[in-house]
Amino acid sequence: MSNSQQAAHDARALFLTRCGGVLSTHSVDVEGYPFGSITPYCVDNQGRPVILISTIAQHTANIKANPKVSLIAFDPLADDSQATARVTYVGDAKLIKDEAIAQRYYRFFPSAQGFGKTHDFNFYAIECVRLRFIGGFGEIYWLEQSDFIKQNPFSFEEEVGMVEHMNADHQAAINHYCDLYSLAYDDKYLPQLVGIDAEGFYLRVGDRLERITFDEQISTTTEARQALVALAKKPL
């Protein structure tokens, strides 16, 4: 693996882990200046970050006027924000209407299902143009989308099937995953699987989203099952 490929791998791992970042748009009210806001996101089956934003929000007005945006992901709890890794995803925000994407987003952020009852919210996918990754001191790369973007090998139906099966029939395994990675959970609010892709899977643990990475990439539901079973049998 070349340095740029390794950087793209590390950048994607960070981007997939965070599920929230700083969205920067071009301000309409203060022309010529960037406007930053905090937003959660999850990626769709094409590997694009998807955000859910209200029509009355400032960043939505900015996007409608100029869809060119950037989304930066980093560890907000790092002791030294300048030394920690971060990735800046530069792209074009595009309004989308896709029930499968909406349902995946709501699995990640269940409280968002009620947003539309008070304000008009819409989903936007950010089409990648280029990426900037800083892995640490001296580790600075411009990344191409072809190295960074990886499609989910599972269809919406396949992913939902695996998620629902694990949550319905394998709670003990999910609890074990949390124990393996020291992810504290409350027995009253048991952790749940919310998403899976070629490189790992997501758990909702209380109010937190946690990502666990596979040792090797997978591409089929059979390989997913084997990886999940192996992890369930891994000793503490």
C-alpha positions as a Markdown table, in Angstrom:
| # | Residue | x | y | z |
|---|---|---|---|---|
| 1 | Met | 0.0 | 0.0 | 0.0 |
| 2 | Ser | 1.4 | 3.4 | -1.0 |
| 3 | Asn | 1.7 | 6.3 | 1.4 |
| 4 | Ser | -1.3 | 8.0 | -0.3 |
| 5 | Gln | -3.4 | 4.9 | -0.2 |
| 6 | Gln | -2.6 | 4.4 | 3.5 |
| 7 | Ala | -3.5 | 8.0 | 4.1 |
| 8 | Ala | -6.8 | 7.5 | 2.3 |
| 9 | His | -7.5 | 4.4 | 4.4 |
| 10 | Asp | -6.7 | 6.3 | 7.6 |
| 11 | Ala | -8.8 | 9.3 | 6.6 |
| 12 | Arg | -11.8 | 7.1 | 5.7 |
| 13 | Ala | -11.5 | 5.3 | 9.0 |
| 14 | Leu | -11.5 | 8.6 | 10.9 |
| 15 | Phe | -14.4 | 10.0 | 8.8 |
| 16 | Leu | -16.5 | 6.8 | 9.3 |
| 17 | Thr | -15.9 | 6.8 | 13.0 |
| 18 | Arg | -16.8 | 10.4 | 13.8 |
| 19 | Cys | -20.4 | 10.6 | 12.4 |
| 20 | Gly | -20.4 | 14.4 | 13.0 |
| 21 | Gly | -18.3 | 17.4 | 12.1 |
| 22 | Val | -18.1 | 21.0 | 11.1 |
| 23 | Leu | -20.0 | 21.9 | 7.9 |
| 24 | Ser | -18.7 | 25.1 | 6.2 |
| 25 | Thr | -20.8 | 26.9 | 3.6 |
| 26 | His | -20.6 | 30.2 | 1.8 |
| 27 | Ser | -22.5 | 32.8 | 3.8 |
| 28 | Val | -25.4 | 34.6 | 2.1 |
| 29 | Asp | -25.9 | 37.1 | 4.9 |
| 30 | Val | -22.2 | 38.0 | 5.2 |
| 31 | Glu | -21.2 | 37.7 | 1.6 |
| 32 | Gly | -17.7 | 36.4 | 0.9 |
| 33 | Tyr | -17.2 | 34.8 | 4.3 |
| 34 | Pro | -17.4 | 31.1 | 5.3 |
| 35 | Phe | -20.1 | 30.0 | 7.7 |
| 36 | Gly | -19.4 | 27.0 | 10.0 |
| 37 | Ser | -22.0 | 24.9 | 11.8 |
| 38 | Ile | -22.0 | 21.5 | 13.6 |
| 39 | Thr | -23.9 | 18.7 | 11.9 |
| 40 | Pro | -24.2 | 14.9 | 12.3 |
| 41 | Tyr | -23.8 | 12.7 | 9.2 |
| 42 | Cys | -23.8 | 9.1 | 8.1 |
| 43 | Val | -22.6 | 7.8 | 4.8 |
| 44 | Asp | -24.9 | 6.3 | 2.2 |
| 45 | Asn | -24.3 | 3.1 | 0.2 |
| 46 | Gln | -22.2 | 5.1 | -2.3 |
| 47 | Gly | -19.9 | 6.3 | 0.5 |
| 48 | Arg | -21.1 | 9.9 | 0.5 |
| 49 | Pro | -21.8 | 11.7 | 3.8 |
| 50 | Val | -25.5 | 12.5 | 4.2 |
| 51 | Ile | -26.9 | 15.4 | 6.3 |
| 52 | Leu | -30.4 | 16.3 | 7.4 |
| 53 | Ile | -31.0 | 20.0 | 7.6 |
| 54 | Ser | -33.9 | 22.4 | 8.0 |
| 55 | Thr | -35.1 | 24.8 | 5.3 |
| 56 | Ile | -35.0 | 27.6 | 7.9 |
| 57 | Ala | -31.4 | 26.9 | 8.9 |
| 58 | Gln | -28.7 | 29.4 | 7.8 |
| 59 | His | -26.5 | 26.7 | 6.2 |
| 60 | Thr | -29.5 | 25.5 | 4.1 |
| 61 | Ala | -30.0 | 29.0 | 2.6 |
| 62 | Asn | -26.2 | 29.1 | 2.0 |
| 63 | Ile | -26.3 | 25.7 | 0.2 |
| 64 | Lys | -29.2 | 26.7 | -2.0 |
| 65 | Ala | -27.2 | 29.8 | -3.1 |
| 66 | Asn | -23.9 | 27.9 | -3.5 |
| 67 | Pro | -23.7 | 24.1 | -3.1 |
| 68 | Lys | -19.9 | 24.1 | -2.7 |
| 69 | Val | -19.2 | 23.0 | 0.9 |
| 70 | Ser | -16.6 | 21.3 | 3.1 |
| 71 | Leu | -17.1 | 19.0 | 6.1 |
| 72 | Ile | -14.3 | 18.5 | 8.6 |
| 73 | Ala | -14.2 | 15.5 | 10.9 |
| 74 | Phe | -11.9 | 15.3 | 13.9 |
| 75 | Asp | -11.7 | 14.1 | 17.5 |
| 76 | Pro | -13.3 | 16.9 | 19.6 |
| 77 | Leu | -11.9 | 15.3 | 22.8 |
| 78 | Ala | -8.3 | 15.2 | 21.8 |
| 79 | Asp | -5.9 | 16.9 | 24.2 |
| 80 | Asp | -4.1 | 18.7 | 21.3 |
| 81 | Ser | -6.4 | 19.6 | 18.5 |
| 82 | Gln | -3.5 | 20.6 | 16.3 |
| 83 | Ala | -1.8 | 17.3 | 16.7 |
| 84 | Thr | -4.8 | 15.0 | 16.2 |
| 85 | Ala | -5.8 | 13.6 | 12.9 |
| 86 | Arg | -8.5 | 15.4 | 10.8 |
| 87 | Val | -10.0 | 15.1 | 7.4 |
| 88 | Thr | -11.6 | 17.8 | 5.3 |
| 89 | Tyr | -14.1 | 16.6 | 2.8 |
| 90 | Val | -14.7 | 19.1 | 0.0 |
| 91 | Gly | -17.7 | 18.6 | -2.3 |
| 92 | Asp | -21.1 | 19.7 | -3.6 |
| 93 | Ala | -24.2 | 19.4 | -1.5 |
| 94 | Lys | -27.1 | 17.8 | -3.4 |
| 95 | Leu | -30.7 | 17.5 | -2.3 |
| 96 | Ile | -31.8 | 13.9 | -2.3 |
| 97 | Lys | -35.1 | 12.0 | -1.9 |
| 98 | Asp | -34.4 | 8.4 | -1.1 |
| 99 | Glu | -36.3 | 6.4 | 1.5 |
| 100 | Ala | -33.5 | 3.9 | 2.0 |
| 101 | Ile | -31.0 | 6.6 | 2.8 |
| 102 | Ala | -33.5 | 8.2 | 5.2 |
| 103 | Gln | -34.1 | 5.0 | 7.0 |
| 104 | Arg | -30.4 | 4.4 | 7.4 |
| 105 | Tyr | -29.9 | 7.9 | 8.8 |
| 106 | Tyr | -32.8 | 7.4 | 11.3 |
| 107 | Arg | -31.2 | 4.2 | 12.5 |
| 108 | Phe | -28.1 | 6.2 | 13.3 |
| 109 | Phe | -30.0 | 9.2 | 14.7 |
| 110 | Pro | -33.4 | 8.0 | 15.9 |
| 111 | Ser | -34.3 | 11.3 | 17.5 |
| 112 | Ala | -34.2 | 12.9 | 14.0 |
| 113 | Gln | -37.4 | 11.2 | 12.9 |
| 114 | Gly | -39.4 | 13.8 | 14.7 |
| 115 | Phe | -37.7 | 16.8 | 13.2 |
| 116 | Gly | -40.0 | 17.0 | 10.2 |
| 117 | Lys | -43.0 | 17.5 | 12.5 |
| 118 | Thr | -41.8 | 20.9 | 13.5 |
| 119 | His | -39.8 | 22.2 | 10.6 |
| 120 | Asp | -39.3 | 21.1 | 7.0 |
| 121 | Phe | -36.1 | 19.0 | 6.9 |
| 122 | Asn | -34.4 | 17.6 | 3.9 |
| 123 | Phe | -31.6 | 15.2 | 3.2 |
| 124 | Tyr | -28.5 | 16.4 | 1.3 |
| 125 | Ala | -25.7 | 14.1 | 0.1 |
| 126 | Ile | -22.3 | 15.7 | -0.4 |
| 127 | Glu | -20.7 | 14.6 | -3.7 |
| 128 | Cys | -16.9 | 14.4 | -3.2 |
| 129 | Val | -14.5 | 16.6 | -5.1 |
| 130 | Arg | -11.3 | 16.2 | -3.1 |
| 131 | Leu | -10.1 | 15.6 | 0.4 |
| 132 | Arg | -7.4 | 17.0 | 2.7 |
| 133 | Phe | -6.0 | 14.7 | 5.4 |
| 134 | Ile | -3.7 | 15.5 | 8.2 |
| 135 | Gly | -2.7 | 12.4 | 10.1 |
| 136 | Gly | -0.3 | 14.2 | 12.4 |
| 137 | Phe | 2.9 | 16.3 | 12.3 |
| 138 | Gly | 4.3 | 16.1 | 8.8 |
| 139 | Glu | 1.5 | 13.7 | 7.6 |
| 140 | Ile | -0.4 | 16.0 | 5.2 |
| 141 | Tyr | -2.1 | 14.7 | 2.0 |
| 142 | Trp | -4.5 | 15.8 | -0.7 |
| 143 | Leu | -6.5 | 12.7 | -1.5 |
| 144 | Glu | -8.5 | 11.8 | -4.6 |
| 145 | Gln | -12.0 | 10.6 | -4.2 |
| 146 | Ser | -11.2 | 7.4 | -6.0 |
| 147 | Asp | -8.9 | 6.4 | -3.2 |
| 148 | Phe | -11.2 | 7.6 | -0.4 |
| 149 | Ile | -14.7 | 6.7 | -1.4 |
| 150 | Lys | -15.7 | 3.0 | -1.0 |
| 151 | Gln | -19.2 | 1.8 | -1.7 |
| 152 | Asn | -21.0 | -0.3 | 0.8 |
| 153 | Pro | -21.1 | -3.9 | -0.7 |
| 154 | Phe | -24.5 | -4.5 | 0.9 |
| 155 | Ser | -27.8 | -3.4 | -0.5 |
| 156 | Phe | -30.3 | -1.6 | 1.7 |
| 157 | Glu | -32.3 | -4.8 | 2.2 |
| 158 | Glu | -29.2 | -6.9 | 3.0 |
| 159 | Glu | -28.0 | -4.4 | 5.6 |
| 160 | Val | -31.4 | -4.1 | 7.2 |
| 161 | Gly | -31.7 | -7.9 | 7.3 |
| 162 | Met | -28.4 | -8.3 | 9.1 |
| 163 | Val | -29.1 | -5.4 | 11.5 |
| 164 | Glu | -32.6 | -6.7 | 12.5 |
| 165 | His | -31.4 | -10.3 | 12.8 |
| 166 | Met | -28.5 | -9.3 | 15.1 |
| 167 | Asn | -30.7 | -7.1 | 17.3 |
| 168 | Ala | -33.5 | -9.6 | 17.5 |
| 169 | Asp | -31.5 | -12.8 | 18.1 |
| 170 | His | -28.0 | -12.0 | 19.2 |
| 171 | Gln | -28.1 | -9.5 | 22.0 |
| 172 | Ala | -25.5 | -11.4 | 23.9 |
| 173 | Ala | -23.0 | -11.1 | 21.0 |
| 174 | Ile | -23.6 | -7.4 | 20.7 |
| 175 | Asn | -23.0 | -7.0 | 24.5 |
| 176 | His | -19.8 | -9.0 | 24.0 |
| 177 | Tyr | -18.6 | -6.6 | 21.3 |
| 178 | Cys | -19.1 | -3.7 | 23.8 |
| 179 | Asp | -17.2 | -5.6 | 26.5 |
| 180 | Leu | -14.4 | -6.4 | 24.1 |
| 181 | Tyr | -13.8 | -2.7 | 23.3 |
| 182 | Ser | -14.7 | -1.4 | 26.8 |
| 183 | Leu | -17.8 | 0.4 | 25.6 |
| 184 | Ala | -19.9 | 1.0 | 28.7 |
| 185 | Tyr | -23.6 | 0.4 | 28.4 |
| 186 | Asp | -26.7 | 0.4 | 30.6 |
| 187 | Asp | -28.6 | -2.8 | 31.0 |
| 188 | Lys | -31.9 | -0.8 | 30.7 |
| 189 | Tyr | -30.8 | 0.5 | 27.3 |
| 190 | Leu | -29.0 | -2.4 | 25.6 |
| 191 | Pro | -26.7 | -1.6 | 22.7 |
| 192 | Gln | -28.0 | -2.1 | 19.2 |
| 193 | Leu | -26.5 | -2.7 | 15.8 |
| 194 | Val | -27.4 | 0.1 | 13.4 |
| 195 | Gly | -25.2 | -0.3 | 10.3 |
| 196 | Ile | -22.6 | -2.5 | 8.6 |
| 197 | Asp | -20.3 | -2.1 | 5.7 |
| 198 | Ala | -17.1 | -3.7 | 4.2 |
| 199 | Glu | -14.8 | -2.4 | 6.9 |
| 200 | Gly | -16.8 | -2.5 | 10.1 |
| 201 | Phe | -20.1 | -1.9 | 11.8 |
| 202 | Tyr | -21.8 | 0.6 | 14.1 |
| 203 | Leu | -23.4 | 0.2 | 17.5 |
| 204 | Arg | -25.7 | 2.6 | 19.2 |
| 205 | Val | -24.7 | 2.5 | 22.8 |
| 206 | Gly | -27.0 | 4.7 | 24.8 |
| 207 | Asp | -26.8 | 8.1 | 23.1 |
| 208 | Arg | -23.4 | 7.3 | 21.5 |
| 209 | Leu | -22.5 | 5.9 | 18.1 |
| 210 | Glu | -19.5 | 3.5 | 18.3 |
| 211 | Arg | -17.7 | 2.0 | 15.3 |
| 212 | Ile | -15.9 | -1.4 | 15.4 |
| 213 | Thr | -13.6 | -2.2 | 12.6 |
| 214 | Phe | -13.1 | -5.6 | 11.1 |
| 215 | Asp | -9.7 | -7.2 | 10.9 |
| 216 | Glu | -10.2 | -7.8 | 7.2 |
| 217 | Gln | -12.6 | -6.3 | 4.7 |
| 218 | Ile | -15.7 | -8.2 | 3.8 |
| 219 | Ser | -17.9 | -8.1 | 0.7 |
| 220 | Thr | -20.7 | -10.7 | 1.2 |
| 221 | Thr | -23.3 | -11.4 | 3.8 |
| 222 | Thr | -21.6 | -14.8 | 4.4 |
| 223 | Glu | -18.4 | -13.0 | 5.2 |
| 224 | Ala | -20.2 | -10.6 | 7.4 |
| 225 | Arg | -21.7 | -13.4 | 9.4 |
| 226 | Gln | -18.3 | -15.1 | 9.7 |
| 227 | Ala | -16.7 | -11.9 | 10.9 |
| 228 | Leu | -19.5 | -11.2 | 13.5 |
| 229 | Val | -19.4 | -14.8 | 14.8 |
| 230 | Ala | -15.6 | -14.7 | 15.1 |
| 231 | Leu | -15.8 | -11.5 | 17.1 |
| 232 | Ala | -18.5 | -12.9 | 19.3 |
| 233 | Lys | -16.2 | -15.8 | 20.2 |
| 234 | Lys | -13.2 | -13.7 | 20.8 |
| 235 | Pro | -12.2 | -13.9 | 24.5 |
| 236 | Leu | -12.1 | -10.8 | 26.6 |
